[in-house]
Amino acid sequence: MRKLVYFFLTGILLLNSCSTGLKSLQRGDYYDAILKAVNRLSSDPDNRKATQVVRDGYPLAVAYYQEKLIRY
């Protein structure tokens, strides 16, 4: 029984750590989204989802960080 509980906890942690750039982008974590998408594109340059994340996320990230710089 104990091994089963450890197995499920490990599985949940692994699934949580395997989030995509799209999920990060939807959460507003632009830096993480771009980083994950670029890493995915380095191994698979034809990945459409990762390309879309970079295309959509980069302008949002630039605007977000420019706004932060202006405020501080």
Rosetta blueprint (number, residue, H / E / L):
1 M L
2 R H
3 K H
4 L H
5 V H
6 Y H
7 F H
8 F H
9 L H
10 T H
11 G H
12 I H
13 L H
14 L H
15 L H
16 N H
17 S H
18 C L
19 S L
20 T L
21 G H
22 L H
23 K H
24 S H
25 L H
26 Q H
27 R H
28 G L
29 D L
30 Y H
31 Y H
32 D H
33 A H
34 I H
35 L H
36 K H
37 A H
38 V H
39 N H
40 R H
41 L H
42 S H
43 S H
44 D L
45 P L
46 D L
47 N L
48 R H
49 K H
50 A H
51 T H
52 Q H
53 V H
54 V H
55 R H
56 D H
57 G H
58 Y H
59 P H
60 L H
61 A H
62 V H
63 A H
64 Y H
65 Y H
66 Q H
67 E H
68 K H
69 L H
70 I H
71 R H
72 Y L
